Amino acid sequence: MRQPYAMMIDLRGKPCLVVGGGKVAGRKVKTLIDAGAYVKVVSPAVTPMIKYWALSRTVEWFARPYQKEDGAGQFLVVAATDDPDVNRTVYCHAVMRDQWINVVDQPGLCNFTIPSVVTRGRLQIAISTQGASPSVAKKIRRELEDIYGEEYELYLDLVHEMRQKIQARVTEKRLRYRLYKELASDRWIEACRRNPDGVRREMAEWLENMMLNGAKEKGGSVACGRLWQEQDEVSWHLPKPIG
């Protein structure tokens, strides 16, 4: 069996069309909004949530049946109506335009599928059964949500911040990769769970000590850049050259 190519697409500012206005269409609209897409909805009737997004100008809603020209210029198209004939028509028009098209619950009428996703801030875990069983994908998603809790959002924000500091200040490769490896330790995940308000300071102090010790081991040649101080009063100082 040939496997599909998994990828993450940047949809910021991209025009995307959702045909349909029910609960399923609403979920598709929500994920596109979250991705930063410019969303166009075509449906005679929509859910209160879609109507709210339209009134707040988060999406553009055309309160009428689908027309062929609705798909013109769209980067991505989702057909989510309860009418199989309309969905197939949307699919055919999108294929003619060589567009990305997904028809809900019809894997044979898709050139891309939308996986079930676990989201924890920067962390996204996508689960796909290639259309075999959306229920199984949802079950796996729920299991992963228990494993990767809300603390991962804070944890990855801090890891990102510390990596930037390491890249700016640590020039010795072995020390740099050692620090990266230790940032991936379960210790910090547990710290985010146990002490979310104090973990940033704890991690910052740990990193400073590690860089100072690394500087001593390497004769002081670890850091570069200007002196600066964190807004949360955690000070960062370049180590003085030894000798």
N, C-alpha and C positions, 0 to 999 in steps of 0.2 A: 504493500500500500504506500503510495506516495504521500509524504507528509506536507502539509501547508507550511508556508514560510511565516514564522511569527515575527511581528515587528510592532513598534510603537510609533504612531503617527502624530505629528504636531498639527493640530487643527486650528490653532489660533488665527482668527480672522478669515478662516476658510468658509465659503458658502456651502451650507449643507441643507438638504431638503428632507423633511419627514412628511410622508403622506399618511394621514390618519390622525385621529384625535382622542382615542381611548386611553385606557390605563397603560397598555403596552407602549403605545406611541409616546405617552408622557414620560415613561422611563427612558426611552431612547432620546427624547428631547433633553431630559435632565443631564444625561451623560455628555451630550454634545455641548450643552451650555457650560458644564464643568470643564470641558476641554478647551473652551474659549472660541468655539465655532460661532459663525453668524448663521443662525438657524431660521429657516423658513418652514412654516407648517401650513399644509393645505388639507382642509377638512371642513365639511359643512357644520359640524358640531365638535366641540372639544371639552375636555375635563376642566373643572374650575381652576386647576393649577396652570394648565396651558393658557387659559383665558387671562389669569393673573399675569403670567409672563408676557403675554401680548400687550396688556394694558400698561405694564411697566416698561414696555419696549425692549424687553430682554430677547424676545423672538418676534418675528413677523408672521402674523396669522392671516391667511386668506380663507374666509368662511364660505367655501364653495367646493364642488367636486373637483377632482384632479383634472388638469388639462396638460396636453403634451408639452406645451411651452414652459410649464412650471419647472421642468428639470433643466432647462437651458442654462448653462454657465455654472451649474452646481458641481462642486468637487466630489461630494458623496451624497448618496440617496438611500433612504430607508423607507420601505413600503410596509406599513403596519395597520392596514385597514382590516375589517372583517369580511371583505369581499374578495375572494380569490381571483376573480376576473380583473378587478382594478389592480390588485397587486401584480398580476402577471403583465398587465399593460405597462405599469411603471417599470417593471424589470426590463421589458423589451425596449422601451425608450432609452433607458439608461445604458443598456448594452450597445445600442446603436451609437450612442455618444461616447462609448468607451469610458464610462464612469464607474466608480466604486458603487456597488449596489448590494443591499441586504434586504431580503424579503423575510419577515419574521416567520419562524417555524417552517420555513421552506428551504432547507440546505441546498437543494438542487437549483434554486433561483437566487443564488448568491455568488459573488466572486470574492466576498470576504465575510467572515463571521464575527460576531461580537461575543467575546468570552464573558463568563462570570468572573467578577473581579473583587479581590480583597484590597481595600485601600486604607493605608495608614499614613497619611501625609505623603511623604516622598516615596513610600513603599507601595508598589502595585504588584499584586500577584494575580496573573490571569489563568483561568482554568477553562479548558475547552475539551469537549468530547467529540468534536467535529460533527456536531448535530446528532450524535447517536442518542444522547439522553441529557437534555437540559436539567432534569431533576437530579441526576447524578452529579453534574457540575455544581449545582446549588448545594448539594450535600457536602461535597468536598470543600466548597467555599466556607460553609459554616464551621467545618472542622478546622480549617486554616485560621478563621477568625478567632477561634479559641486559643490557638497556638501563638499567633502574632497579635497580641493585644494592643490597646490604645497607646501603651507606653512606647511603641515603636515610632510613633510620629515624633515625639520629643527626642527620642534616641537618635534618629537619623538626622534631625535638624542639628543636634549637637555634634554628631560625627562630621557632618558637612562643614560646620564652623571650624572644628579642630583641624580637619584636613587642610583647610585654607591657610590656617596658621602654620601648619607643618610645611606646606609647600612654599610659603613665604620666608620661613626662617631656617629650615633644616636643609642643608646642602649635601650632607653625607648620606649616601643612598641606603646603606645598611640600617642606619638609625631611622631613616624615614620609613622604610618598609616595616621595621620592627614596631614603630609607633602605629602605623596603619593596622598591623595585625592585632595589636593589643586593643585598639579602638573597637575591633570586631568581637571582643570578648563578651561572654554572657554577663560578666561582672557589671558592665555599664547598662545592660538591659535591665538587670535586677535593680540597679541604682535608680534608674528612671522610674521603675515601678514603686520602689520603696520610698524615695525621697525626691519627687519631681521638682520641688521648689529649690532644693540645694544641690542637685546633681551637676548643674552647669559649673558652679564654683568648684565642686569636687573634681570634676574632669579637668578644668582649667589649671588647677593647682597641680594635679598629677602630671599634666603635660609639661608644665613649666619645670617641674623637678626632673622629669625625664630628659628634657632638652639641656638643662644645666649639667646633669650627670654625663650626658653624651658629649658635651663640650669639654668637660674635664678629661674624659677618656681620649678625645681626639685632639687635645692640645688647644682647645678653645675655638676651633674653626667650625662652628655649627650654624651660627645665625647670620642673618643679613637683614638689611632694611633699617627703618627708623624706629626709635623708641616710641611706644604709644601705650595708652592705658584703656582698659575696658570700661564701659559705662557702668557695669555693676561693681566697680571698685576692685576688680581683680587686676592687679598690676602685672604687666609683662615687661621684663627688662632683658636686654641683650647681655649675654655673659661677657665679662671682661676678658680680654686675651690673657692667656697664661704665659708668664715669662716676659 
